[in-house]
Amino acid sequence: MIAWLKRLIGSGAAGGDDRLLEIERECGRLRLAVAELSTVLETVKRALVFQREGENARVAAVVRAEVGQLLAELAPAVARFAAQARIFEQGAAALGAGDVLEVARQVIGALETRGLALRGAIGESVPFDAAQHAPLSAEFAPVAGDQVVVRIPGVTYQGMILAKAGVARE
């Protein structure tokens, strides 16, 4: 590089060597500045990775807590339903519709407190909307605006449709 700089500046000139030294010093300062910036950049990258990992851990902890709380609310209903199913499978007793309905209400209630919502009351007459309704029969093909009857409610979560309401001909 020195040879190239000498050719560039003109090595025969009296001030050429001084100018060359000045350029070499400036190159040295620039190399140090680049090395320092590289070190700073690596430090910032490590800090960002550390911060992301911390945030991911916090989000995972919140999700675990929410899921744990939901499961804790559902646990009694699930245990009751499992016990009833076992008794029914052994033929020891008939499965009471009231017991099943109670378990279903507990499960639905726990899910509703978390934002799940049932849309459309059974027996309700509504105008058909393909985005919210699904015909329950292949022979029934309503068009938008046709009056239909809700037979199975739809399910939403935070405005997102998880299951369309099942509808039939009015």
Buried (B, 14 or more C-beta within 10 A) or exposed (E): EEEEBBEEBEEEEEEBEEBBEEBEEEEEEEEEEEEEEEEEEEEEEEEEEEEEEEEEEEEEEEEEEEEEEBEEBBEEBEEBBEEBEEBBEEEEEEEEEEBBEBBEEBBBEBBEEEEBBBBBEEEEEBEBBEEBBEBBEEEEEBEEEBEBBBBBBBBBEEEEEEEBBBBBEE
